[in-house]
Amino acid sequence: MKLRLLFIFNILFLIFNFSVAHAGVCIWRFPDKDIQTLFSKATGYKTEVLTYSKPERVKIESLLGAKLDDDETKFNLYRIYKDTTKIGLVLTHSVKGQYGAIEVVVGLTSKYDTILKSHKTVIGNVLIQRDREIQSKDLRSSKYLGQFIGKTVKSKFDNITLVSGAEKSSQAIIFSVRKLLIVQKVLDQERKK
């Protein structure tokens, strides 16, 4: 009996550690539903797999101030279309929260900057597609996630009010959103220049 319990404990330990410890890879679970939430005029999307070179990895890690996870060798970028016109981008990421993986979906749009006289990529919306957090309702609320809207890769994120009782998970979501903005900048925007 003890051997059986030890075996079950070890299996659960391995499952938990491998599913959460390196929580970067994330599938987009509900694209049809999320597209309507993020881009109400969308008619479709195309998936691109973005991989990076060694210099690009160094740049991403430098801008992020942290190393990429071992399993983050590629990122999926979803170009969102209204008929044949590109109207936005979606990126997903899984990050370790207080009680397990938090799967983040970020919708990016282009906004014209009248001062710079050019377009910039801004956050249009952020969704949590999956989590196991005790404060899940508050982490998924527009009060918390709405603070990301309009932010860019150059924005300060230290002014985001953390969810009380879920500070670690709030910080993890902030980190995840920043990472996706940086990845999009380095692997998408800068490659087009």
The 8 nearest C-alpha neighbors of each residue, nearest first, counted from 0:
[[1, 3, 2, 4, 5, 6, 7, 8],
 [2, 0, 4, 3, 5, 6, 7, 8],
 [1, 3, 5, 0, 4, 6, 7, 8],
 [2, 4, 6, 0, 1, 5, 7, 8],
 [5, 3, 7, 1, 6, 2, 8, 0],
 [4, 6, 2, 8, 3, 7, 1, 9],
 [5, 7, 3, 9, 4, 8, 2, 10],
 [8, 6, 4, 10, 9, 5, 11, 3],
 [7, 9, 5, 11, 6, 10, 4, 12],
 [10, 8, 12, 6, 7, 11, 5, 13],
 [9, 11, 7, 13, 12, 8, 14, 6],
 [12, 10, 14, 8, 13, 9, 15, 7],
 [11, 13, 9, 15, 10, 14, 8, 16],
 [14, 12, 16, 10, 11, 15, 17, 9],
 [15, 13, 11, 17, 12, 16, 18, 10],
 [16, 14, 12, 18, 13, 17, 19, 11],
 [17, 15, 13, 20, 19, 18, 14, 12],
 [16, 18, 14, 15, 19, 20, 13, 21],
 [19, 17, 15, 16, 14, 20, 22, 21],
 [18, 20, 22, 16, 21, 100, 17, 95],
 [21, 19, 16, 17, 22, 18, 95, 15],
 [22, 20, 19, 23, 68, 70, 17, 18],
 [21, 23, 94, 93, 19, 20, 95, 24],
 [22, 24, 93, 92, 71, 21, 94, 25],
 [25, 23, 22, 93, 92, 71, 70, 26],
 [26, 24, 92, 93, 91, 23, 27, 102],
 [27, 25, 28, 91, 24, 92, 75, 102],
 [26, 28, 29, 30, 91, 25, 104, 128],
 [27, 29, 26, 30, 128, 25, 129, 33],
 [30, 28, 32, 31, 33, 27, 128, 34],
 [29, 31, 33, 32, 34, 27, 28, 35],
 [32, 30, 34, 33, 29, 35, 43, 36],
 [31, 33, 35, 30, 29, 34, 36, 37],
 [34, 32, 36, 30, 35, 31, 29, 37],
 [35, 33, 37, 38, 36, 31, 32, 30],
 [34, 36, 39, 38, 33, 32, 37, 31],
 [37, 35, 33, 34, 38, 39, 32, 124],
 [36, 38, 34, 35, 33, 106, 124, 39],
 [39, 37, 35, 34, 41, 40, 36, 87],
 [38, 40, 35, 41, 36, 37, 34, 42],
 [41, 39, 38, 81, 42, 35, 80, 86],
 [42, 40, 81, 80, 38, 39, 43, 79],
 [41, 43, 81, 82, 80, 40, 44, 79],
 [44, 42, 80, 41, 79, 81, 45, 82],
 [43, 45, 79, 78, 80, 77, 46, 42],
 [44, 46, 78, 77, 47, 79, 43, 80],
 [45, 47, 77, 76, 78, 75, 48, 44],
 [48, 46, 76, 75, 77, 49, 45, 78],
 [47, 49, 75, 74, 76, 73, 50, 46],
 [48, 50, 74, 73, 75, 47, 186, 51],
 [51, 49, 73, 72, 48, 74, 52, 186],
 [52, 50, 55, 56, 53, 49, 186, 73],
 [51, 53, 55, 54, 56, 50, 57, 186],
 [52, 54, 56, 55, 57, 51, 58, 59],
 [55, 53, 57, 56, 52, 58, 51, 59],
 [56, 54, 58, 52, 57, 53, 51, 59],
 [57, 55, 53, 59, 58, 54, 51, 60],
 [56, 58, 54, 60, 55, 59, 61, 53],
 [57, 59, 61, 55, 56, 60, 62, 54],
 [60, 58, 56, 62, 61, 57, 63, 55],
 [61, 59, 63, 57, 66, 65, 58, 62],
 [60, 62, 58, 64, 63, 59, 57, 65],
 [63, 61, 59, 60, 64, 58, 181, 65],
 [64, 62, 60, 65, 61, 59, 178, 181],
 [63, 65, 61, 62, 60, 66, 59, 67],
 [66, 64, 60, 63, 67, 61, 62, 59],
 [65, 67, 60, 68, 64, 63, 61, 59],
 [68, 66, 71, 69, 60, 65, 56, 59],
 [67, 69, 71, 70, 21, 66, 23, 22],
 [68, 70, 71, 67, 21, 72, 23, 66],
 [71, 69, 68, 72, 23, 21, 24, 22],
 [72, 70, 68, 73, 69, 23, 24, 67],
 [71, 73, 70, 50, 74, 69, 51, 68],
 [74, 72, 50, 49, 71, 48, 75, 51],
 [73, 75, 49, 48, 76, 50, 71, 72],
 [76, 74, 48, 47, 49, 90, 77, 46],
 [75, 77, 47, 90, 46, 89, 48, 74],
 [76, 78, 46, 89, 88, 45, 47, 79],
 [79, 77, 88, 45, 44, 87, 46, 76],
 [78, 80, 44, 87, 88, 86, 85, 43],
 [81, 79, 85, 43, 84, 86, 41, 44],
 [80, 82, 41, 42, 84, 83, 40, 85],
 [81, 83, 80, 84, 42, 43, 41, 85],
 [84, 82, 81, 80, 85, 42, 43, 86],
 [85, 83, 81, 80, 82, 86, 79, 87],
 [86, 84, 80, 79, 87, 81, 83, 78],
 [87, 85, 80, 79, 84, 81, 108, 88],
 [88, 86, 108, 79, 107, 85, 78, 109],
 [87, 89, 78, 107, 77, 79, 106, 108],
 [88, 90, 106, 77, 105, 76, 107, 78],
 [89, 91, 76, 105, 104, 75, 77, 179],
 [92, 90, 104, 103, 25, 105, 27, 89],
 [91, 93, 25, 103, 23, 102, 24, 175],
 [92, 94, 102, 23, 22, 25, 101, 24],
 [93, 95, 22, 101, 100, 23, 96, 171],
 [96, 94, 100, 99, 19, 22, 101, 171],
 [97, 95, 168, 99, 98, 100, 101, 171],
 [96, 98, 168, 99, 167, 132, 95, 165],
 [99, 97, 132, 96, 131, 100, 133, 95],
 [100, 98, 96, 95, 131, 19, 97, 101],
 [99, 101, 95, 94, 19, 96, 130, 93],
 [102, 100, 130, 94, 93, 129, 96, 95],
 [103, 101, 93, 129, 128, 127, 92, 100],
 [102, 104, 127, 92, 91, 126, 93, 128],
 [105, 103, 91, 126, 125, 90, 127, 92],
 [106, 104, 125, 90, 89, 124, 91, 107],
 [105, 107, 89, 124, 123, 88, 122, 37],
 [108, 106, 122, 88, 123, 87, 121, 89],
 [109, 107, 87, 121, 120, 123, 122, 110],
 [108, 110, 120, 119, 118, 121, 111, 87],
 [109, 111, 118, 119, 112, 120, 108, 121],
 [110, 112, 118, 117, 113, 119, 109, 116],
 [111, 113, 115, 117, 114, 116, 118, 110],
 [112, 114, 116, 115, 111, 117, 118, 110],
 [115, 113, 116, 112, 117, 111, 118, 119],
 [114, 116, 117, 112, 113, 118, 111, 119],
 [117, 115, 113, 114, 112, 111, 118, 119],
 [116, 118, 115, 112, 111, 119, 113, 114],
 [117, 119, 111, 110, 112, 109, 120, 116],
 [120, 118, 110, 109, 111, 121, 117, 112],
 [119, 121, 109, 108, 151, 110, 107, 118],
 [122, 120, 151, 149, 108, 150, 107, 109],
 [121, 123, 107, 149, 148, 150, 124, 106],
 [122, 124, 107, 148, 106, 108, 121, 149],
 [123, 125, 106, 148, 122, 105, 37, 126],
 [124, 126, 105, 104, 144, 106, 127, 147],
 [127, 125, 104, 103, 128, 105, 124, 139],
 [126, 128, 103, 129, 102, 139, 104, 125],
 [127, 129, 102, 126, 103, 104, 130, 28],
 [130, 128, 102, 127, 101, 131, 103, 100],
 [129, 131, 101, 132, 100, 102, 99, 135],
 [132, 130, 98, 99, 133, 135, 129, 100],
 [131, 133, 135, 134, 98, 130, 97, 99],
 [132, 134, 135, 131, 98, 165, 136, 164],
 [135, 133, 132, 137, 136, 138, 165, 164],
 [136, 134, 132, 138, 137, 133, 139, 130],
 [135, 137, 139, 138, 134, 140, 133, 132],
 [136, 138, 140, 139, 134, 135, 162, 143],
 [137, 139, 135, 136, 140, 143, 134, 162],
 [140, 138, 136, 137, 127, 135, 144, 141],
 [141, 139, 137, 142, 143, 138, 144, 136],
 [140, 142, 145, 144, 143, 139, 146, 137],
 [143, 141, 140, 145, 144, 146, 137, 139],
 [142, 144, 141, 140, 145, 146, 138, 137],
 [145, 143, 141, 146, 147, 142, 125, 140],
 [144, 146, 141, 147, 148, 143, 142, 124],
 [145, 147, 144, 148, 143, 159, 142, 141],
 [148, 146, 145, 150, 144, 149, 122, 125],
 [149, 147, 122, 123, 145, 150, 124, 146],
 [148, 150, 122, 121, 123, 147, 151, 146],
 [151, 149, 122, 121, 154, 148, 147, 152],
 [152, 150, 121, 154, 153, 120, 122, 149],
 [151, 153, 180, 154, 181, 177, 150, 184],
 [154, 152, 151, 155, 150, 180, 181, 156],
 [155, 153, 151, 150, 152, 156, 149, 177],
 [154, 156, 157, 153, 158, 150, 152, 151],
 [155, 157, 158, 159, 154, 173, 177, 147],
 [156, 158, 159, 155, 160, 173, 154, 161],
 [159, 157, 156, 160, 155, 146, 161, 154],
 [160, 158, 157, 156, 161, 146, 147, 143],
 [159, 161, 158, 162, 143, 146, 157, 169],
 [162, 160, 169, 166, 163, 159, 170, 165],
 [163, 161, 165, 166, 169, 164, 138, 137],
 [164, 162, 165, 161, 166, 134, 137, 160],
 [163, 165, 166, 162, 134, 167, 161, 133],
 [166, 164, 162, 168, 163, 167, 169, 134],
 [165, 167, 169, 168, 161, 162, 164, 170],
 [168, 166, 170, 169, 165, 97, 171, 96],
 [167, 169, 96, 171, 165, 170, 166, 97],
 [170, 168, 166, 172, 171, 167, 161, 165],
 [171, 169, 173, 167, 168, 172, 166, 174],
 [172, 170, 168, 174, 169, 173, 96, 175],
 [171, 173, 175, 169, 174, 170, 176, 168],
 [174, 172, 170, 176, 171, 175, 177, 169],
 [175, 173, 171, 177, 172, 176, 178, 170],
 [174, 176, 172, 178, 173, 177, 171, 179],
 [175, 177, 179, 173, 178, 174, 172, 180],
 [178, 176, 180, 174, 179, 175, 173, 181],
 [179, 177, 175, 181, 176, 180, 174, 182],
 [178, 180, 182, 176, 181, 177, 183, 175],
 [181, 179, 177, 183, 152, 178, 182, 184],
 [180, 182, 184, 178, 183, 179, 152, 185],
 [183, 181, 179, 185, 184, 180, 186, 178],
 [184, 182, 187, 180, 181, 186, 185, 179],
 [183, 185, 188, 181, 182, 187, 186, 189],
 [184, 186, 182, 189, 183, 187, 181, 188],
 [187, 185, 183, 182, 184, 190, 188, 189],
 [186, 188, 183, 190, 184, 189, 185, 191],
 [189, 187, 184, 191, 190, 185, 186, 183],
 [188, 190, 185, 191, 192, 187, 184, 186],
 [189, 191, 187, 188, 192, 186, 185, 184],
 [192, 190, 189, 188, 187, 186, 185, 184],
 [191, 189, 190, 188, 187, 185, 184, 186]]
